[in-house]
Amino acid sequence: MTDIRAIVDSSVNAERSPPPTLPPSLAPRWRDRLFQQEDLNFLLTNRVPRILLTRFMGWFSKIEQPLIRDASIWVWRCFAELDLSDARKQTFTSLHDCFTRQLVEGARTVDQDTTVMVSPCDAIVGACGAIEGTQVFQAKGFPYALADLLGSETLAEQYRDGTYVTLRLTSSMYHRFHSPLDCRVTRVTYISGDTWNVNPIALKRVEGLFCKNERAVIHTESQGRRILLVPVAAILVASIRLHFLNVLLHLRYRGPNEIACDARIKKGEEMGWFEHGSTIIVLAEKGFSLCDDITVGKQIRMGQRLMHLPT
């Protein structure tokens, strides 16, 4: 009886105790050694069975077992600066629960200036600027056609000479995304694809990477202006949840590619989340312009100024 009680007590304590952490000096050293070796980084994150690993992670991350949860978060912290101080809860049922965490009230401030569009997510700004005709860049010297990204020449023409921003979410960031404006979502286009990593190393090596990966095109309208949000999945991600759809968009999705909807969403209101993090490409029609401090490499938080609306 004593042994059984000890086992039960141990399980309860494991459920309540926070996951172990690395010594502060150790985690950066591991990350630096890996990330500074571009060939090794690319090999480990791309030259692997990407779709198989992504499906496995989708299953594994949802296991609700304290030892598996704690070990997974510990490994995660070996390679990422995971900060849970602004999380709504501090005890998670699974790795997935931690990835898709919500924030405490007031953790993000949404700029209410009606002349600006805000960032829909926490991110690092990647390529950004004016759309050159219907061509944009995934990295310096690596252009791609909007028609290839959106799956439509007609749709690409609507954003000719507009403005774009690529917002990259790292694995440890807050993974939920929000509406950049008071808007109406009119439809979602789902485009199945691969699961290449979307880190800077891969973006410099894989041509048209965003056009290869699984993605969703979220069509929005705001005061007669059209804006597209394009969440792009990646290895270990490949799953997108949108509150205004009753389906989960993932590698096994076999529903219609064009999904009509009529959802009105306030600026800063949550739209959905990635399961594990990836990239959101924001496309705006001609007349929008980047805010002055939006430059490549800038870290931005959801709700901060992103673009000026046409005057």
N, C-alpha and C positions, 0 to 999 in steps of 0.2 A: 504493500500500500504506500509506503514511504517513497519508493522509487517512482511509482506512478504519479504521486503528487509533485515530486521534484520535476518530472518531465513536464507536467502541466504548468507549473510555476515558471519554468524556463521558457516555455512557449509564450506565455502571457507577457513576460518581461521582454522577450524579443519583439513582440508586437508593439510594445510601448516605447522601447528605447530608440533613440535616433540612430540612423545608420552611421557606421564608423567613417572616419575621415582620414585622409593622408596628412602627414606633417606638412606644414605650409611650404617648406623648402623643397620637398620631394616632388609634389605635383608639377610645378612649372618645369623642373628639370626633365621629367619624363616627356612632357609635351614638346619642349624645345627640341629634344633629340629627335623625336619623330617628325615634327613639322618642318624642321630645317632640312631634312632629307626628302627632297621633292620626289625623286624616283621611287623611294620606298613608300612614301605617302600615297602616291598615285597607284602603285601596285596593290597596296593593302586595301584601298578603298574603292578600286575600280576593276582591277584584273582578278575578279572573284565572281562567283555565281550571284550576281546582284539581285535578281528577282527572287531567287530561292532564299537568300539571306533576308531579304525584306519581308517575305511571307513568314519566315521563321520568327523574326523579331516581332512581327505583329501578334503572333501567338504567345511567344515567350514573355513579352513585356506585360501581358495581362495576368500572369500567374500570381495569385494572391497567397503567397507563402512568405512569412517573415524572413527566413534565411535567404531565400532566393532574391527577395526584394532588396534586403540590405546589401548582399553581395553585389547585386547589379548596380545599385547606386554607388557603392564604393568603387567599382571598376570605372563607372562613368566619371567619378570625380578624379580618377587618375589622369584623365585626358581632357578635362574641361573645368573651367572655373565656375562651378555650380553654386549659385547664391540663392538660397531659399528664404532669406530674411523677410521678403515681402509677400511670401506665399500665404494664402488664406488659411491653410492648415499646415502643420508641421509633421504630421504622421500620415503616411500614405499606405494604401492597401497593396500597391504594386508599382513597378517601374513605370508603367503606362500612366498610372494615377499621378505620379510625380511629373512626368513629361507634360501632361495636359493640365497642370495645376492652374487654379485661379488665383488672383491677387487680392490682397486686403483692400478694403474700400479706401480710395484716395491715393493708392500707390502710383497711379498715373494721372496727370492733369491734361485734359483735352483743351487745346487752344480754341476758344469760342469766336475768334475773329471770323466774320462771315466772308471775308475776302481771301481766305486761305484754305487750302486742303491740308489735312494733317496726315501724318504717317499712320497706316493701319496697324502697324506692329512694331515691336522692338526689333532692331536690325542694325546691320552695318551696311552703309550705302555702297553699292557696287557701281557699275557703269551707269551714267545718267547724263541728261542733257537734251538737246533737240533731236527729234527724229529726222533723219536725213532722207527726205522723201518718204519711203516706207521701209527704211533700213535703220536698225539700231545695233548696239554693240553689247556683247556679253563680257568682253575684256578688250584692252587696247589692241587694236589690229585684228580683232575677231568679230566682224560684222555678221548679222543674220537678218533675214527678211521677216517682216512682221507677218506676212501671209503664211510663212512656214510655222510661226509660233501660234497663230490664231486659227489656222486651218481654213482661211478664207481670204481670197484676194479682195473681195468686196468690202469686208470688214477692215482689212488693212488700209484701204483707201480712205476710210473715214478718219483715220488717225495720221494721215499724211502731214508732214511738217509739224506735228504736235510735239509733246514733251513726254519723256519717260524717266523712270527711276527703277533700278533693280535693288530690292531690299533683301539682304541675305540674313537669315536667322541661323545662328550657331546652335549647336545641340543643347547648350545649357540655358538658352534664353527662354523667356516667356513665349509660349507657342500659340497663344490665341491671337486672332486678328479682328479688327474692328472697322467700322465704316469711317472712311476719311471725310465724308460730308453727309449732310442730310440728303438722303438719296432714295431712289426706288430701284430695286433689283428686278429687271424684266425677264432675264433668262440666264441659264448657266449652260455652257458648252463643255462637255467632258471629252477629253482627248487622251486615249490610252497610250502608253509608251513604256520606255525603259526606266531605269532607276540609277543613272549615273550620279556620282557624287557631284555636288555643285560648289565645292570649295574653290578658292582662287587657282589652285594648282590644276584642277581638272578644267576650269574655264579657259586656261591658257593652252590646253592641249587637245580638247575635244571640240571640233568645229560644230556649230549649231547645237550645242548641248541642250539648251532649254527647249529646242524644237524636237528633241529626241525623247525627252522625259515625259512621264505622265503629268497631266496638268488639267486645270479647270479654268475656263474663261468666264468671269463673272461680269455680266453686262449691267451697268448702272446708268441712271439718269439723274441729274441734279439741276433744277432750274433751267431745263432745256439743254444742258451740256452733258456730253457723254464721257464717261470714264470707265476704263476696264481695269479690273484687278485679275491678275493671272497667277494664282498659287501654283508653283511648280514643285512636284514631289521629287524625292531623291532616294538614294540607297538607305534602307532601314526606315523610310518614311512611308511614301506611297499610300497615304490614307488621308482624306480631307473630309471633315465634317462641317456642314453648313446648317445653321439653325433653321433656315427657311426651306430646306428640303428634307423629305422623310427617308432619304437614302444615304448610305455611306459611300463616298466615291473612293474606290480602291482598285487594286490590280484584278480582283475577281468580279468587279462590277460588269454586268451584262445588260443593263437597261438602256434606254434611249440616250443618244449622245446630246441631243438638244432637249433641255428641260425647261419648260415655261414656268414662270412664277411671277408673283406680284407682291413683293415684300417691301414695305416702307421702313427704313432704318434711320435712326437719328445719328448724327455725328458722334463718334466715339462709342456707339453701341456695338456690342459684340456680334460678329457675323459667324464665326466658327473657329476651328482650330486645326492645326496639323497634328498628326501623331508622329512626333519626334523632331520636326523642324525642317525647314528648307528655304524657299525663296518666294517672294511675291514681287511680280513686275507690275508697276503702275503705269498705265498709258492714258494720256489725256489729249483731247483734241487741240488743234491749233489755237493759240491764244493764251494757254496756260504757260507759266514760266516757273523755274525752280526758285525757291527762296535762296537768299544770298549765301547762307552758310551750308547749303547742301552740296557737299563735295565727296569725291570717292574716298572711302575709308572712314567717313564720319560715323560715329555711333549715334543712333537716334532711338528715341523711345516712342511708343504708341502715344499719339495725341500731340506730338510736337509738329511745328510748321514744316510743310513739305513743298507745296507749290502755291503760287499766287493764282487766283482765278482771273480770267480775262476781265479787263476793266470795261 
